[in-house]
Amino acid sequence: MKKSLIAIATAAMFLTGCASTDYALYAQTQQLIATKQAEAEIARADALKGIAAAGDSTAKVAAVMSLQFASQSQSQGSQQIAAPTSFGDTMLKWASVLVPGLTQVYAIGKSTDVAITHSNNSLKSQQSNNDMVVDLVKDRKTPIVGDADDVLLYPN
């Protein structure tokens, strides 16, 4: 049991060891992503403005449509990296996977123990009844309390 707990703890450390929980680094990376996306959008808009200014009416319509489609696709969402998670969050995810299975294994084991105990008690009861019938048939005095393993009390 102790070895399995150590193995689980070691596995959890290795699985979460690569994740960074530095929120400042996360925020800085998000800011850098947003800055680069804004610069790319400005460059794209400048290029389309140049096409619209130098081209004919078809080029102007195509540039306006391109700007419109870009604004629609941009409003749908931007690229983000995953936020840092704590060790507790990671362990909670693992617990939600492991606990139901372990609970079922424990319940199956206890159910087996109950069935075995019930079977053994049923056997002892039947043996006691059989001993009583044998005693009645052979006209022996039967004990008032107990069975063959107990101190028996016989009537006088």
matplotlib code that plots the C-alpha trace (Angstrom):
import matplotlib.pyplot as plt

x = [0.0, 2.8, 4.7, 1.6, 1.0, 4.6, 4.2, 1.1, 2.7, 5.8, 3.6, 1.7, 4.9, 6.2, 2.9, 2.6, 6.4, 6.4, 3.5, 4.4, 2.4, 4.0, 1.1, 3.3, 4.9, 1.4, 0.1, 3.3, 2.8, -0.8, 0.1, 2.8, 0.3, -2.2, 0.5, 1.7, -1.9, -2.6, 0.6, -0.3, -3.8, -2.4, 0.0, -2.8, -5.1, -2.3, -1.7, -5.5, -5.6, -2.7, -4.5, -7.8, -6.0, -4.0, -6.6, -9.8, -13.3, -13.2, -10.0, -11.7, -14.7, -12.5, -10.5, -13.6, -15.0, -11.7, -11.8, -15.4, -14.7, -11.6, -13.5, -16.2, -13.6, -11.7, -14.8, -15.3, -12.2, -8.5, -5.7, -4.9, -2.6, -3.8, -3.8, -1.4, -2.9, -2.0, -1.0, -4.3, -6.2, -4.2, -4.7, -8.4, -8.6, -6.7, -8.9, -12.0, -10.6, -9.3, -11.7, -14.8, -12.9, -11.2, -14.6, -16.0, -13.1, -13.5, -17.3, -16.9, -14.4, -16.7, -19.6, -17.6, -16.7, -20.4, -21.4, -18.7, -19.8, -23.4, -22.5, -20.5, -23.3, -25.8, -23.6, -23.2, -26.9, -27.7, -25.1, -26.6, -30.1, -28.7, -27.0, -30.3, -32.2, -29.6, -29.8, -33.7, -33.6, -31.0, -32.8, -29.9, -30.3, -29.8, -28.1, -30.3, -27.8, -24.8, -23.4, -20.5, -17.9, -19.4, -19.8, -23.0, -25.8, -27.8, -31.2, -31.4]
y = [0.0, 2.4, 1.6, 2.3, 5.7, 6.6, 5.6, 7.7, 10.7, 10.4, 10.0, 13.1, 15.1, 14.1, 14.8, 18.3, 19.1, 20.6, 23.1, 26.6, 28.2, 31.6, 33.9, 36.9, 34.9, 33.8, 37.4, 38.6, 35.9, 36.8, 40.4, 39.5, 37.4, 40.3, 42.8, 40.6, 40.0, 43.7, 44.4, 41.8, 43.2, 46.8, 45.5, 43.6, 46.7, 48.9, 46.4, 46.3, 50.2, 50.3, 47.8, 49.8, 53.1, 51.8, 49.5, 49.8, 49.5, 45.6, 45.8, 48.4, 46.1, 43.1, 45.1, 46.2, 42.7, 41.4, 43.9, 43.0, 39.2, 39.8, 41.8, 39.0, 36.2, 38.3, 38.8, 35.0, 34.6, 35.0, 32.5, 32.0, 29.8, 27.7, 29.5, 28.1, 25.5, 24.8, 21.4, 21.1, 21.6, 18.8, 16.5, 17.2, 16.1, 12.9, 12.3, 12.6, 9.8, 7.5, 7.8, 6.2, 3.2, 2.7, 3.1, 0.4, -2.0, -1.4, -2.0, -5.2, -6.5, -5.6, -7.2, -10.4, -10.4, -10.0, -12.9, -15.2, -14.3, -14.9, -18.3, -19.3, -18.3, -20.2, -23.3, -23.1, -22.7, -25.7, -27.8, -26.8, -27.8, -31.1, -31.9, -31.1, -33.5, -36.2, -35.7, -36.0, -39.1, -40.8, -39.6, -37.7, -34.7, -31.5, -28.5, -25.5, -22.9, -23.0, -25.3, -27.8, -25.0, -23.4, -24.5, -26.4, -26.3, -29.5, -29.7, -31.9]
z = [0.0, 0.9, -2.3, -4.4, -2.7, -3.3, -7.0, -7.3, -5.8, -8.0, -11.1, -10.1, -9.7, -13.1, -14.8, -13.3, -13.2, -16.7, -16.1, -15.0, -12.3, -12.8, -13.5, -14.4, -17.2, -18.3, -18.4, -20.2, -22.9, -23.3, -23.8, -26.3, -28.3, -28.3, -29.4, -32.3, -33.5, -33.4, -35.4, -38.0, -38.3, -38.8, -41.5, -43.3, -43.2, -44.6, -47.4, -48.2, -48.1, -50.6, -52.9, -52.7, -53.4, -56.4, -57.9, -59.9, -58.5, -58.3, -56.2, -53.9, -53.4, -52.7, -50.1, -48.3, -48.3, -47.0, -44.1, -43.3, -43.2, -41.1, -38.5, -38.3, -37.9, -35.3, -33.2, -32.9, -30.7, -30.5, -29.8, -26.1, -24.2, -21.3, -17.9, -15.3, -13.0, -9.4, -8.0, -6.3, -9.6, -11.2, -8.2, -8.3, -11.9, -11.1, -8.1, -10.2, -12.4, -9.7, -6.8, -8.6, -9.7, -6.3, -4.6, -6.7, -6.0, -2.3, -2.5, -4.4, -1.8, 1.1, -0.7, -1.1, 2.6, 3.5, 1.2, 2.7, 6.3, 5.4, 3.9, 6.9, 9.3, 7.2, 7.4, 11.1, 11.6, 9.4, 11.2, 14.5, 13.2, 12.0, 15.3, 17.1, 14.8, 15.4, 19.2, 19.0, 16.9, 19.2, 22.3, 23.6, 25.7, 23.6, 25.0, 25.9, 24.8, 22.4, 19.8, 19.7, 20.1, 23.2, 26.8, 26.7, 29.2, 29.4, 31.2, 34.3]

ax = plt.figure().add_subplot(projection="3d")
ax.plot(x, y, z, "-o")
ax.set_aspect("equal")
plt.show()
